């Protein structure tokens, strides 16, 4: 006689495997690969960098852009945290992880308007690239100088001992960015 598993026992075992999904770990040092850095006065600017330290319940992201450093701390359980957005505006943020995506929702208070921002962070299959899709909307059209719409930033994991990362960036970027219509092609400041 062959042993068999009843349908009820199988249904009981399926949720156990599904709940064992691991939370992605975004920790590491990252260098912005796409969009490429701006060129000013005939020189290409240094690409933005992002340093992430993720613990069980928090994620700390330190942005280094144009010589300025800004650090944001997000609670991964969905509770609100207070940070500063690019440009120094106060921001109220909530963060949660769903499957392999970190979702950060922000409300940024600027003069004459409120910005609603959403960031979706995902790692590439080999964990060498961090893809951040950003959506920004405003309560008023009086938002001067702040980008609105949808765009994508692609970061490469910064590795020690690699002298020429640009060669890897050039060959990698075409396959990583989305070709969605309406996607921004220029790099706005980070939230």
C-alpha positions, 0 to 999 in steps of 0.5 A: 500500500502506498502512503498518501497525503490527504487534500486537507493535509496538503492544504495545511502544508502549503501556507507554511512554505509560502510564509517562509519567504525572506525579506530582501536585504538592501544593505550596501553601498550603491552608485547611480548608474542610470540616468547618467550624471549631468555634465556641467562646464564640460565635466561629468559630475560625480554620480550620486551614491546611496548607502543603505543599512537595513536591520530587522525593523529599520532601514537607514538610507544615506544619500550623497548627491552633489557633495551634500549628504542626507540621511533618512530612516524608515520603519519597515513595519509601516509606522510613520517616520519623520525625515527630510526630502531633497532640498530639506523639506519635511517629510512623513514616510511609511515603509513596508516590504511586500514580497521582494519590493520595498514600498516607501510612501512619503508626504512632503510639505513644501510652500504652497503644495503637498507632494505625494511620493512613492518609491518602489525598491527592488534588487536585480536577480543577482543583487548587483543592481538596485532599481528604484521607481519613483512616482511624484504628484502634487496637490497644486501646480505651483510646485516650481523646480521639483520634478513630478511624474514617474522615473526610475533610478538604477544603482550598481552595487559598489564593489571594493577593488573595481577600478573601472565601474563605468564599463560595467554600467554601460553594458548593463544599463540598457537591460535594466531601465524600463522602456515605458512611455512617459518615463522620465529620461532625466535625473530629478533629485532624490526624495 
